[in-house]
């Protein structure tokens, strides 16, 4: 762990998001071996990931944003509130924009299910932008000496995002395979949806290190985006097969993140 702790924050964020991309690629690789995956297992994983992301959104992002606002002599809640709302709206409006774009192309001869697959690929790719930025902001915040931000918290944030990227990779590649794409093309599209994460992570680190005054906004923006992704995408999908399993997954994920971030951080 010491070798990682001594790395430049840009390198830390890059390595962390290469991991999250790699897990996406593993999920997409499922298409090479299976036609389908047990939905109860995937939905339990989604619930677990949602729990980690919700806990990380508070302890690793939102709470430090409030503390830093006080430290910078801002009104404690203004920037965190603004960033949180804008982060959530970014995800919602991105989904709405993609939906409209596809509806405007209704004259195409593509099947309805193929259009849903295109929407899924685009939506997951856009969702990965704030997720990657959240990792970058977390590591950049540690380097900036923000109170309440810890290395274990940043690592667990990346771990939570990575875990939920596995079913996302499968959720992209499997429908494309069912639409007639080759296994190779389905895999390539699936893993490519997470390539934006390392890029956005680097942007997040650079912004944090160069413009400390907007760090509370960036932290809360990432928190708002992740909470919205969890509420809009992960949780509704996770309860489709078995509400009890997904709920237990959420509780376990939230508890693990809370214990590691608070007790060990």
C-alpha positions in Angstrom: 0.0 0.0 0.0 2.9 2.4 0.7 4.1 2.3 -2.9 0.6 3.3 -4.1 0.3 6.0 -1.4 3.5 7.6 -2.6 2.4 7.9 -6.2 1.4 11.2 -7.9 -2.4 11.6 -7.5 -2.8 11.7 -11.3 -1.2 8.3 -11.5 -3.3 7.0 -8.6 -6.5 8.1 -10.2 -5.4 6.7 -13.6 -4.5 3.3 -12.1 -7.8 3.2 -10.1 -9.9 4.0 -13.2 -7.9 1.5 -15.3 -9.1 -1.0 -12.7 -12.7 0.1 -13.1 -12.4 -0.1 -16.9 -10.8 -3.6 -16.5 -13.8 -4.8 -14.5 -16.1 -3.4 -17.2 -14.1 -5.4 -19.8 -14.5 -8.5 -17.7 -18.2 -8.0 -17.6 -18.3 -7.5 -21.3 -16.2 -10.7 -21.8 -19.2 -12.7 -20.4 -20.6 -12.5 -23.9 -17.9 -14.8 -25.2 -18.9 -17.6 -22.8 -22.7 -17.2 -22.1 -25.8 -16.1 -23.8 -27.2 -14.9 -20.6 -26.2 -14.4 -16.9 -28.2 -15.3 -13.8 -30.2 -12.1 -13.2 -30.5 -12.7 -9.5 -26.7 -12.7 -9.2 -26.3 -9.6 -11.3 -29.1 -7.7 -9.4 -27.6 -8.6 -6.1 -24.3 -7.2 -7.3 -26.1 -4.1 -8.4 -27.6 -3.7 -4.9 -24.2 -4.2 -3.3 -22.6 -1.6 -5.6 -25.4 0.9 -5.0 -24.8 0.5 -1.2 -21.1 1.3 -1.7 -21.7 4.2 -4.0 -24.4 5.8 -1.7 -22.1 5.5 1.4 -19.1 6.8 -0.6 -21.1 9.7 -1.9 -21.6 10.9 1.7 -18.4 10.0 3.6 -15.9 10.3 0.7 -17.4 13.3 -1.2 -20.3 15.2 0.3 -19.1 15.4 3.9 -15.6 16.5 2.9 -17.2 19.1 0.6 -19.1 20.6 3.6 -16.0 20.6 5.8 -13.9 22.2 3.1 -16.5 24.9 2.5 -16.3 25.8 6.2 -12.5 25.8 6.0 -12.6 28.2 3.0 -14.9 30.5 4.8 -17.8 29.8 2.4 -21.4 29.3 3.6 -21.2 25.7 4.5 -24.1 24.4 2.5 -24.2 26.6 -0.7 -21.5 25.0 -2.9 -22.3 21.4 -1.7 -26.0 21.9 -2.4 -25.4 23.5 -5.8 -22.9 20.9 -6.9 -25.1 18.0 -5.7 -28.2 19.3 -7.6 -26.2 20.0 -10.8 -24.5 16.6 -10.6 -27.9 14.9 -10.4 -29.4 17.0 -13.2 -26.4 16.2 -15.4 -27.3 12.5 -15.3 -31.0 13.1 -15.7 -30.7 15.6 -18.6 -28.1 13.3 -20.3 -30.6 10.5 -20.3 -33.3 12.7 -21.6 -31.1 14.0 -24.4 -30.2 10.5 -25.5 -33.8 9.4 -25.5 -34.8 12.4 -27.7 -32.0 11.8 -30.1 -33.1 8.2 -30.6 -36.7 9.2 -31.0 -35.8 11.7 -33.6 -34.2 8.9 -35.6 -37.4 6.8 -35.5 -37.3 6.7 -39.3 -34.4 4.3 -39.2 -35.1 0.6 -39.9 -33.4 -0.5 -36.7 -35.5 -2.6 -34.4 -36.9 -1.2 -31.2 -34.7 -3.5 -29.1 -31.6 -2.4 -31.1 -32.5 1.2 -30.3 -32.7 0.3 -26.6 -29.3 -1.2 -26.9 -27.8 1.9 -28.4 -29.5 4.0 -25.7 -28.0 1.7 -23.1 -24.5 2.0 -24.5 -24.7 5.8 -24.7 -26.3 6.1 -21.2 -23.7 3.9 -19.5 -20.9 5.8 -21.3 -22.2 9.2 -20.1 -22.8 7.8 -16.6 -19.1 6.7 -16.5 -17.9 10.3 -17.0 -19.0 11.6 -13.5 -18.0 8.2 -12.0 -14.4 8.6 -13.3 -14.4 12.2 -12.3 -15.5 11.2 -8.8 -12.4 8.9 -8.5 -10.1 11.7 -9.8 -11.6 14.3 -7.4 -11.2 11.9 -4.5 -7.5 11.3 -5.1 -6.9 14.9 -5.9 -8.7 16.0 -2.7 -6.3 13.8 -0.7 -3.3 15.4 -2.3 -4.8 18.8 -1.5 -5.1 17.9 2.1 -8.9 18.1 2.4 -10.0 17.1 5.9 -12.1 13.9 6.0 -10.7 12.5 2.7 -8.7 9.3 3.1 -6.8 7.0 0.8 -8.9 4.0 1.9 -12.0 6.0 1.1 -10.8 6.8 -2.4 -9.8 3.2 -3.0 -13.1 1.9 -1.8 -14.9 4.4 -4.0 -13.0 3.1 -7.0 -13.7 -0.5 -5.9 -17.5 0.2 -5.6 -17.6 1.8 -9.1 -15.6 -1.1 -10.5 -17.9 -3.7 -9.0 -21.0 -2.1 -10.5 -19.1 -1.8 -13.8 -19.1 -5.6 -14.1 -22.8 -6.0 -14.7 -22.8 -2.8 -16.8 -20.3 -4.4 -19.2 -22.4 -7.5 -19.5 -25.6 -5.4 -19.8 -24.0 -3.7 -22.9 -22.4 -6.7 -24.6 -25.2 -9.3 -24.1 -28.1 -7.3 -25.7 -25.8 -6.4 -28.7 -25.0 -10.1 -29.1 -28.7 -10.9 -29.1 -29.2 -8.3 -31.9 -26.8 -10.2 -34.2 -23.5 -8.5 -33.4 -20.4 -10.8 -33.3 -19.0 -11.7 -30.0 -15.9 -9.6 -30.7 -17.9 -6.5 -31.6 -20.2 -7.0 -28.6 -17.2 -7.2 -26.3 -15.5 -4.2 -27.9 -18.6 -2.0 -27.4 -19.1 -3.3 -23.9 -15.6 -2.5 -22.7 -15.4 0.8 -24.6 -18.3 2.2 -22.5 -15.8 2.7 -19.6 -12.9 4.1 -21.5 -14.1 7.6 -20.6 -13.4 6.9 -16.9 -9.6 7.3 -17.0 -9.9 10.4 -19.0 -12.5 12.1 -16.8 -10.5 11.0 -13.7 -7.4 12.8 -14.9 -9.6 15.9 -15.6 -11.0 15.7 -12.1 -7.5 15.5 -10.5 -6.2 18.4 -12.5 -9.2 20.6 -11.6 -8.9 19.8 -7.9 -5.1 20.5 -7.8 -5.3 23.8 -9.8 -8.6 25.3 -8.6 -8.9 24.5 -4.9 -11.7 27.0 -4.4 -14.2 25.0 -6.5 -13.3 21.7 -4.9 -16.5 21.6 -2.7 -18.5 22.0 -5.9 -16.7 19.2 -7.7 -16.9 16.8 -4.7 -20.7 17.4 -4.4 -21.2 17.3 -8.2 -19.7 13.8 -8.2 -21.8 12.8 -5.2 -25.0 14.0 -6.8 -24.2 12.2 -10.1 -23.5 8.9 -8.3 -26.6 9.1 -6.1 -28.7 9.7 -9.2 -27.1 6.8 -11.0 -27.8 4.6 -8.0 -31.4 5.7 -7.6 -32.2 5.8 -11.3 -30.3 2.9 -12.7 -28.9 0.5 -10.1 -31.7 0.2 -7.5 -34.7 -0.1 -9.9 -32.8 -2.8 -11.9 -31.6 -4.6 -8.8 -35.1 -5.3 -7.4 -36.6 -6.9 -10.5 -35.7 -10.5 -9.6 -35.5 -10.6 -5.8 -36.0 -7.5 -3.6 -34.6 -9.3 -0.5 -31.3 -10.2 -2.2 -30.8 -6.7 -3.7 -31.7 -5.1 -0.3 -29.3 -7.3 1.6 -26.7 -6.5 -1.1 -27.2 -2.8 -0.5 -27.0 -3.1 3.3 -23.8 -5.1 3.1 -22.2 -2.7 0.5 -23.2 0.4 2.5 -22.0 -1.1 5.8 -18.6 -2.2 4.4 -18.0 1.2 2.9 -19.0 3.0 6.1 -16.8 0.8 8.3 -13.8 1.1 6.0 -14.1 4.8 5.5 -14.9 5.8 9.1 -13.1 3.2 11.2 -10.0 2.6 9.1 -9.8 6.0 7.4 
